[in-house]
Structures are given as C-alpha cells and as structure tokens.
C-alpha cells in the first residue's frame, strides 16, 4: 500500500480516469513487475492529481514491492527459485507538452489539447513587475504550473531568484532546468524538476545521472534523432520520463553582444556562411535561434508510443499560432494511438494527420521549416563526415 502526499483536487482539464492512472502508474519497463489490472471504480468523477505526484506514488509502490521481494528471497525456499525476469518496456501513451511565452499562449496550448503547458518568460522569472501583472491572473487559477528556466547561463543568484519566484507562485510548481545547478536548487526548494535538452541526455547512463540528481523528466539532446530516441527510451530507467522536442524554435547559442536590441525585441539575419538566425534580447543577453522552424510531423510515427512526451517550443509564437500548431500535433498523436503497432503501419494510417501537422506548422514558419536533428542527429552527422 502507498498513499500520495497530495489530496485529490477538482480537474481543470482532463480528469483522472482508469486509462490515465494505468498509463502513469503502469510505467514499469525495466522492472520485474507488470500492471495486470487497475480498479478505479471508487475514484470520484472530475478528480485530478498532478502527474509528478502519481509518479512519486508509483516509485513508492516499487520500493515497497522490492522490499517485499527481498524479504521473500531471504527464505530458504525462495533462494532456490530462479530470479524474476525483467519485463520488456511497455507501450507508452505519448503526451504533448508546449513551451509558451504569454498567458494567451498558455490558454491556447490547453485549448489545442496539450497535457502540459510550460511558461517560458524570462522577465517574469527575473521579477519584472509588468510581466508579473500579465501572468498573475492566470497563475491564480493554476495549481501546479511549470516554468522553463533560462538555459546554460550559470548565475546562481539569478537562478535562486527565479526558483524562489516559482515556489512563491506554488509550492507544487515544476521547473525545466537547463543545467545541474538549477536541478540542485529546485530540488532543495522542494519543486518538481525536468531536465532540459541542454543537459544532453542521450543514453541510459546520462538519464541515470539526471534521475539521481533529482529530475523526474528529461528532454533528450539534439544529438539524438527520432529512431535513436525510441531506442534510448526503451532502455531508460523506469523512474524518469523521456521527452523529445519535435517542433518550434531551435536554440543555437548565447552572446552578450547587444546588437542594439531592447528586452523582447528580435530580428532575423543571415550569417556569412548562409545560415539564417533569429536574434532575441533577453536579460542583457542575446539568444540566437535557428530562423527556420523545427517541424517534426514526419517522425511522429517513429516515436508515438515509444517516448513519454513530445514537446513543442512555441514561446515565440502568438496564441492563434500556438492553438493551431498544438491542435494539429494533438490530433495526429490521437490518430497514431489507434494505428497499427509498426512504424510503417502507423505512418500509413496517419498520412492525412501528418500532412495536416506539416501544413499547420509551416503556415507559422516565415523563414522556412526543417526536420533538424529528428531525421539525422548530430552524432550521425559526425559519423558521416
């Protein structure tokens, strides 16, 4: 028996049901256990419990079962029995996340059908009064918001301030951390943590390190293509969720060169090598992104049901674009969930939905679209060089 640390609450979007509980409590790949049945008949209609709480409950159950198993094997009779075989990784229900940059974008992402909207607002996390005024009405309604911290920049004072703001908003908040220092600070503050793609998770060992540091989720590195992502997820520890970024803005680099930009301003330019970039000012730093939009429609059949979540990085997009793009990916994932098990069969069954994703996303990609690392990750490029 195990009990959650949090009480059930009224659902604001999709409530808990047997299917949702089975998906999150039944993630037992890499363990000696399999969820054979689940009785949710006593669950109140419209009830909800945050996914991190469900995952903590699952881990507690695993610990208790392991302890019972150890006690059993200590008996003379049990010592004669062969060890339990590990179950093959189970099929996942791939959820949809989206990073958004405005309250309108947040609401649009939920309307579009994403399970987790992540707030990406550097001014808000720096304590900017105007940003706080814009976000406060929405955050009063969100029990466990997620925030994406500024990537890579190692400024402990700024990181502490951002995490203090997150905790002030809600002690049940979660943060997407860009480096190990942020993970440590967030866990010390009692917040849920996801490891961002900048931490370069690319295999079981890196995932174990991130899990041991305190991350319950990890976005895979841009070194990992879609096929490899499915393989990495199949061998991942059962107690960390695997996410892959399939669409939106692709981070390139940071520079302290201001380029005459004020906070929030941006422009596009082409380098001397012919590559187009979007320059955006944020907190005294200029962030460079690929000008082209990452559009991962074609790889969805390879990863749907293989990873725990796919993510769209849409903080640069307006609410109308966010709702259209998220909605297209949502519908495609729903089609793939009911498609044949093989990647080829899934792709064939979902062709119209895949084309709809591609068309919807490209409508909001003024500088063009590309598949980036999803078709050929940087390690494959290195091998082919």
ZAKE-863072 format. One record per residue (C-alpha): residue in one letter; residue number from 1; x, y, z. Coordinates in nm, 3 decimals. Layout:
BEGIN
REC res   n      px      py      pz
REC   A NUM       X       Y       Z
...
//
This chain:
BEGIN
REC res   n      px      py      pz
REC   X   1   0.000   0.000   0.000
REC   X   2   0.115   0.355  -0.075
REC   X   3  -0.052   0.691  -0.030
REC   X   4   0.005   1.012  -0.224
REC   X   5   0.142   1.315  -0.045
REC   X   6  -0.126   1.534  -0.202
REC   X   7  -0.505   1.527  -0.184
REC   X   8  -0.724   1.490  -0.491
REC   X   9  -0.844   1.817  -0.639
REC   X  10  -1.101   1.926  -0.895
REC   X  11  -0.976   1.879  -1.252
REC   X  12  -0.931   2.191  -1.467
REC   X  13  -0.875   1.995  -1.786
REC   X  14  -0.874   1.615  -1.829
REC   X  15  -0.976   1.440  -1.504
REC   X  16  -0.825   1.120  -1.375
REC   X  17  -0.973   0.800  -1.512
REC   X  18  -0.867   0.437  -1.532
REC   X  19  -0.677   0.487  -1.859
REC   X  20  -0.479   0.782  -1.724
REC   X  21  -0.397   0.603  -1.400
REC   X  22  -0.293   0.290  -1.587
REC   X  23  -0.063   0.496  -1.811
REC   X  24   0.115   0.675  -1.527
REC   X  25   0.115   0.404  -1.261
REC   X  26   0.190   0.130  -1.511
REC   X  27   0.522   0.262  -1.639
REC   X  28   0.715  -0.037  -1.514
REC   X  29   0.953  -0.108  -1.801
REC   X  30   1.295  -0.214  -1.672
REC   X  31   1.145  -0.355  -1.350
REC   X  32   1.039  -0.704  -1.251
REC   X  33   0.673  -0.601  -1.244
REC   X  34   0.380  -0.552  -1.477
REC   X  35   0.046  -0.387  -1.404
REC   X  36  -0.211  -0.659  -1.474
REC   X  37  -0.525  -0.475  -1.361
REC   X  38  -0.635  -0.149  -1.203
REC   X  39  -0.964  -0.077  -1.025
REC   X  40  -1.063   0.291  -1.042
REC   X  41  -1.431   0.239  -0.959
REC   X  42  -1.403   0.430  -0.630
REC   X  43  -1.249   0.735  -0.797
REC   X  44  -1.467   1.046  -0.775
REC   X  45  -1.569   1.189  -1.115
REC   X  46  -1.382   1.507  -1.206
REC   X  47  -1.094   1.440  -0.966
REC   X  48  -0.734   1.518  -1.051
REC   X  49  -0.386   1.456  -0.913
REC   X  50  -0.072   1.604  -1.066
REC   X  51   0.141   1.369  -1.278
REC   X  52   0.454   1.423  -1.063
REC   X  53   0.250   1.307  -0.760
REC   X  54   0.135   0.997  -0.948
REC   X  55   0.493   0.920  -1.047
REC   X  56   0.612   0.961  -0.688
REC   X  57   0.334   0.724  -0.582
REC   X  58   0.449   0.470  -0.843
REC   X  59   0.810   0.493  -0.719
REC   X  60   0.694   0.440  -0.359
REC   X  61   0.500   0.132  -0.467
REC   X  62   0.810  -0.002  -0.643
REC   X  63   1.018   0.045  -0.327
REC   X  64   0.761  -0.140  -0.117
REC   X  65   0.734  -0.425  -0.367
REC   X  66   1.114  -0.451  -0.389
REC   X  67   1.133  -0.468  -0.010
REC   X  68   0.873  -0.746  -0.002
REC   X  69   1.056  -0.929  -0.280
REC   X  70   1.385  -0.906  -0.087
REC   X  71   1.219  -1.050   0.224
REC   X  72   1.076  -1.337   0.019
REC   X  73   1.409  -1.424  -0.137
REC   X  74   1.574  -1.439   0.206
REC   X  75   1.381  -1.757   0.291
REC   X  76   1.545  -2.096   0.215
REC   X  77   1.267  -2.192  -0.026
REC   X  78   1.276  -1.862  -0.214
REC   X  79   1.655  -1.882  -0.256
REC   X  80   1.605  -2.193  -0.468
REC   X  81   1.374  -2.012  -0.711
REC   X  82   1.509  -1.853  -1.030
REC   X  83   1.528  -1.471  -1.034
REC   X  84   1.241  -1.273  -1.180
REC   X  85   1.289  -1.174  -1.541
REC   X  86   1.256  -0.808  -1.634
REC   X  87   0.953  -0.724  -1.838
REC   X  88   1.003  -0.576  -2.183
REC   X  89   0.941  -0.199  -2.196
REC   X  90   0.569  -0.136  -2.223
REC   X  91   0.394   0.074  -2.482
REC   X  92   0.360   0.434  -2.366
REC   X  93   0.083   0.683  -2.423
REC   X  94   0.281   0.977  -2.557
REC   X  95   0.161   1.305  -2.411
REC   X  96   0.205   1.654  -2.557
REC   X  97   0.384   1.948  -2.392
REC   X  98   0.433   2.303  -2.516
REC   X  99   0.654   2.592  -2.403
REC   X 100   0.465   2.919  -2.436
REC   X 101   0.560   3.283  -2.387
REC   X 102   0.235   3.457  -2.293
REC   X 103  -0.083   3.398  -2.091
REC   X 104  -0.275   3.389  -2.419
REC   X 105  -0.036   3.127  -2.550
REC   X 106  -0.082   2.922  -2.232
REC   X 107  -0.460   2.917  -2.269
REC   X 108  -0.426   2.843  -2.642
REC   X 109  -0.198   2.544  -2.576
REC   X 110  -0.453   2.392  -2.339
REC   X 111  -0.735   2.454  -2.586
REC   X 112  -0.525   2.285  -2.852
REC   X 113  -0.501   1.974  -2.638
REC   X 114  -0.158   1.969  -2.472
REC   X 115  -0.134   1.799  -2.133
REC   X 116   0.137   2.029  -2.001
REC   X 117   0.191   2.395  -2.086
REC   X 118   0.530   2.531  -1.972
REC   X 119   0.575   2.901  -1.905
REC   X 120   0.883   3.045  -2.076
REC   X 121   0.900   3.408  -1.962
REC   X 122   1.247   3.528  -1.857
REC   X 123   1.114   3.872  -1.749
REC   X 124   0.863   3.705  -1.516
REC   X 125   1.134   3.489  -1.356
REC   X 126   1.354   3.796  -1.308
REC   X 127   1.074   3.961  -1.109
REC   X 128   0.969   4.213  -1.376
REC   X 129   0.658   4.391  -1.245
REC   X 130   0.489   4.423  -1.584
REC   X 131   0.538   4.054  -1.665
REC   X 132   0.411   3.960  -1.321
REC   X 133   0.098   4.167  -1.376
REC   X 134   0.034   3.994  -1.707
REC   X 135   0.075   3.642  -1.570
REC   X 136  -0.078   3.678  -1.223
REC   X 137  -0.448   3.635  -1.318
REC   X 138  -0.375   3.308  -1.497
REC   X 139  -0.140   3.174  -1.230
REC   X 140  -0.406   3.227  -0.964
REC   X 141  -0.601   2.953  -1.145
REC   X 142  -0.315   2.703  -1.196
REC   X 143  -0.240   2.467  -0.909
REC   X 144   0.095   2.328  -1.029
REC   X 145   0.248   2.548  -1.303
REC   X 146   0.569   2.460  -1.489
REC   X 147   0.838   2.717  -1.569
REC   X 148   1.131   2.691  -1.809
REC   X 149   1.444   2.841  -1.656
REC   X 150   1.696   3.038  -1.861
REC   X 151   1.933   2.787  -2.022
REC   X 152   2.305   2.743  -1.971
REC   X 153   2.386   3.080  -1.806
REC   X 154   2.548   2.996  -1.471
REC   X 155   2.430   3.281  -1.248
REC   X 156   2.342   3.128  -0.914
REC   X 157   2.185   3.446  -0.775
REC   X 158   1.956   3.475  -1.077
REC   X 159   1.871   3.105  -1.062
REC   X 160   1.786   3.131  -0.691
REC   X 161   1.566   3.433  -0.755
REC   X 162   1.382   3.253  -1.035
REC   X 163   1.327   2.940  -0.826
REC   X 164   1.210   3.147  -0.528
REC   X 165   0.954   3.312  -0.759
REC   X 166   0.835   2.972  -0.882
REC   X 167   0.794   2.845  -0.526
REC   X 168   0.616   3.164  -0.422
REC   X 169   0.364   3.109  -0.702
REC   X 170   0.306   2.749  -0.592
REC   X 171   0.498   2.504  -0.373
REC   X 172   0.381   2.242  -0.623
REC   X 173   0.539   2.419  -0.921
REC   X 174   0.780   2.243  -1.153
REC   X 175   1.082   2.379  -1.337
REC   X 176   1.256   2.279  -1.660
REC   X 177   1.624   2.312  -1.569
REC   X 178   1.900   2.395  -1.815
REC   X 179   2.196   2.283  -1.603
REC   X 180   2.274   2.070  -1.297
REC   X 181   2.299   2.369  -1.064
REC   X 182   1.938   2.457  -1.137
REC   X 183   1.829   2.099  -1.066
REC   X 184   2.000   2.107  -0.726
REC   X 185   1.847   2.445  -0.633
REC   X 186   1.499   2.339  -0.744
REC   X 187   1.511   2.011  -0.553
REC   X 188   1.635   2.194  -0.242
REC   X 189   1.328   2.418  -0.278
REC   X 190   1.102   2.112  -0.300
REC   X 191   0.999   2.170  -0.661
REC   X 192   0.947   1.908  -0.931
REC   X 193   1.222   1.911  -1.195
REC   X 194   1.256   1.825  -1.562
REC   X 195   1.597   1.826  -1.731
REC   X 196   1.604   2.041  -2.043
REC   X 197   1.770   1.935  -2.367
REC   X 198   2.080   2.145  -2.283
REC   X 199   2.179   1.874  -2.033
REC   X 200   2.244   1.642  -2.329
REC   X 201   2.065   1.328  -2.216
REC   X 202   2.149   1.073  -2.485
REC   X 203   2.164   0.725  -2.327
REC   X 204   2.073   0.526  -2.017
REC   X 205   2.377   0.641  -1.821
REC   X 206   2.308   1.012  -1.871
REC   X 207   1.944   0.953  -1.778
REC   X 208   2.051   0.774  -1.459
REC   X 209   2.273   1.069  -1.366
REC   X 210   1.988   1.315  -1.420
REC   X 211   1.745   1.096  -1.228
REC   X 212   1.987   1.066  -0.937
REC   X 213   2.031   1.444  -0.942
REC   X 214   1.655   1.479  -0.892
REC   X 215   1.500   1.506  -1.238
REC   X 216   1.172   1.319  -1.294
REC   X 217   1.164   1.403  -1.666
REC   X 218   1.434   1.456  -1.929
REC   X 219   1.423   1.605  -2.278
REC   X 220   1.670   1.421  -2.500
REC   X 221   1.966   1.600  -2.656
REC   X 222   1.960   1.745  -3.005
REC   X 223   2.230   1.487  -3.078
REC   X 224   1.961   1.218  -3.074
REC   X 225   1.745   1.155  -3.380
REC   X 226   1.392   1.016  -3.359
REC   X 227   1.481   0.649  -3.416
REC   X 228   1.757   0.664  -3.157
REC   X 229   1.520   0.841  -2.916
REC   X 230   1.287   0.542  -2.932
REC   X 231   1.579   0.307  -2.860
REC   X 232   1.704   0.522  -2.570
REC   X 233   1.354   0.533  -2.419
REC   X 234   1.318   0.155  -2.445
REC   X 235   1.624   0.107  -2.224
REC   X 236   1.569   0.404  -1.993
REC   X 237   1.527   0.374  -1.615
REC   X 238   1.160   0.328  -1.533
REC   X 239   1.150   0.621  -1.292
REC   X 240   1.237   0.904  -1.531
REC   X 241   1.011   1.016  -1.816
REC   X 242   1.156   1.065  -2.164
REC   X 243   1.062   1.362  -2.381
REC   X 244   1.175   1.465  -2.727
REC   X 245   1.141   1.813  -2.879
REC   X 246   0.962   1.776  -3.213
REC   X 247   0.873   2.130  -3.312
REC   X 248   0.925   2.502  -3.271
REC   X 249   1.229   2.715  -3.202
REC   X 250   1.573   2.551  -3.206
REC   X 251   1.828   2.711  -2.974
REC   X 252   2.166   2.790  -3.131
REC   X 253   2.381   2.998  -2.894
REC   X 254   2.406   3.285  -2.646
REC   X 255   2.607   3.605  -2.678
REC   X 256   2.648   3.918  -2.466
REC   X 257   2.666   4.130  -2.779
REC   X 258   2.355   4.353  -2.753
REC   X 259   2.304   4.434  -3.125
REC   X 260   2.107   4.742  -3.022
REC   X 261   1.811   4.531  -2.909
REC   X 262   1.588   4.617  -2.615
REC   X 263   1.430   4.349  -2.395
REC   X 264   1.192   4.135  -2.602
REC   X 265   1.299   4.277  -2.938
REC   X 266   1.426   4.048  -3.213
REC   X 267   1.542   4.041  -3.573
REC   X 268   1.648   3.784  -3.832
REC   X 269   1.982   3.784  -4.012
REC   X 270   2.188   3.559  -4.237
REC   X 271   2.543   3.471  -4.139
REC   X 272   2.842   3.487  -4.373
REC   X 273   2.805   3.110  -4.411
REC   X 274   2.450   3.149  -4.537
REC   X 275   2.267   3.032  -4.222
REC   X 276   1.964   3.233  -4.110
REC   X 277   1.918   3.306  -3.737
REC   X 278   1.668   3.487  -3.516
REC   X 279   1.832   3.719  -3.259
REC   X 280   1.631   3.790  -2.944
REC   X 281   1.724   4.010  -2.645
REC   X 282   1.665   3.863  -2.300
REC   X 283   1.802   3.998  -1.972
REC   X 284   2.114   4.158  -2.116
REC   X 285   2.194   3.852  -2.328
REC   X 286   2.117   3.793  -2.693
REC   X 287   1.984   3.445  -2.770
REC   X 288   2.025   3.309  -3.121
REC   X 289   1.778   3.058  -3.262
REC   X 290   1.754   2.890  -3.599
REC   X 291   1.539   3.118  -3.813
REC   X 292   1.372   2.811  -3.960
REC   X 293   1.105   2.635  -3.761
REC   X 294   1.158   2.275  -3.648
REC   X 295   0.866   2.073  -3.787
REC   X 296   0.868   1.710  -3.676
REC   X 297   0.548   1.584  -3.837
REC   X 298   0.722   1.309  -4.034
REC   X 299   0.886   1.142  -3.732
REC   X 300   0.578   1.119  -3.510
REC   X 301   0.508   0.756  -3.617
REC   X 302   0.861   0.660  -3.506
REC   X 303   0.819   0.793  -3.152
REC   X 304   0.447   0.789  -3.069
REC   X 305   0.402   0.520  -2.806
REC   X 306   0.780   0.494  -2.762
REC   X 307   0.854   0.809  -2.558
REC   X 308   0.656   0.958  -2.271
REC   X 309   0.611   1.304  -2.422
REC   X 310   0.680   1.517  -2.725
REC   X 311   0.739   1.889  -2.680
REC   X 312   0.678   2.197  -2.889
REC   X 313   0.891   2.505  -2.816
REC   X 314   0.647   2.780  -2.913
REC   X 315   0.730   3.070  -2.680
REC   X 316   0.796   3.288  -2.986
REC   X 317   0.453   3.218  -3.138
REC   X 318   0.129   3.408  -3.076
REC   X 319  -0.183   3.246  -2.928
REC   X 320  -0.352   3.181  -3.262
REC   X 321  -0.046   3.000  -3.398
REC   X 322   0.001   2.806  -3.072
REC   X 323  -0.355   2.676  -3.077
REC   X 324  -0.337   2.573  -3.444
REC   X 325   0.004   2.403  -3.415
REC   X 326  -0.071   2.226  -3.086
REC   X 327  -0.412   2.115  -3.214
REC   X 328  -0.259   1.961  -3.526
REC   X 329   0.001   1.764  -3.325
REC   X 330  -0.267   1.659  -3.076
REC   X 331  -0.492   1.518  -3.348
REC   X 332  -0.202   1.336  -3.510
REC   X 333  -0.097   1.173  -3.181
REC   X 334  -0.456   1.065  -3.123
REC   X 335  -0.466   0.903  -3.468
REC   X 336  -0.134   0.729  -3.409
REC   X 337  -0.254   0.594  -3.075
REC   X 338  -0.514   0.389  -3.260
REC   X 339  -0.290   0.300  -3.557
REC   X 340  -0.114  -0.036  -3.627
REC   X 341   0.180  -0.114  -3.400
REC   X 342   0.459  -0.096  -3.660
REC   X 343   0.609   0.240  -3.754
REC   X 344   0.534   0.174  -4.121
REC   X 345   0.174   0.084  -4.048
REC   X 346   0.131   0.384  -3.820
REC   X 347   0.275   0.620  -4.080
REC   X 348   0.040   0.484  -4.346
REC   X 349  -0.268   0.515  -4.127
REC   X 350  -0.179   0.866  -4.020
REC   X 351  -0.074   1.022  -4.352
REC   X 352  -0.356   1.284  -4.360
REC   X 353  -0.292   1.381  -3.996
REC   X 354   0.085   1.406  -4.057
REC   X 355   0.026   1.627  -4.360
REC   X 356  -0.209   1.844  -4.153
REC   X 357   0.063   1.891  -3.888
REC   X 358   0.318   1.983  -4.153
REC   X 359   0.084   2.233  -4.320
REC   X 360  -0.036   2.392  -3.995
REC   X 361   0.315   2.437  -3.858
REC   X 362   0.464   2.568  -4.180
REC   X 363   0.197   2.836  -4.201
REC   X 364   0.365   2.990  -3.897
REC   X 365   0.724   2.947  -4.018
REC   X 366   0.801   3.264  -4.220
REC   X 367   1.169   3.172  -4.259
REC   X 368   1.106   2.812  -4.361
REC   X 369   1.091   2.475  -4.189
REC   X 370   1.327   2.180  -4.140
REC   X 371   1.341   1.845  -3.962
REC   X 372   1.672   1.922  -3.791
REC   X 373   1.812   1.655  -3.560
REC   X 374   1.495   1.447  -3.577
REC   X 375   1.589   1.273  -3.902
REC   X 376   1.965   1.277  -3.859
REC   X 377   2.109   1.372  -3.520
REC   X 378   2.445   1.542  -3.484
REC   X 379   2.619   1.217  -3.390
REC   X 380   2.501   1.063  -3.715
REC   X 381   2.627   1.371  -3.899
REC   X 382   2.966   1.329  -3.731
REC   X 383   2.980   0.966  -3.841
REC   X 384   2.900   1.064  -4.198
REC   X 385   3.159   1.343  -4.214
//
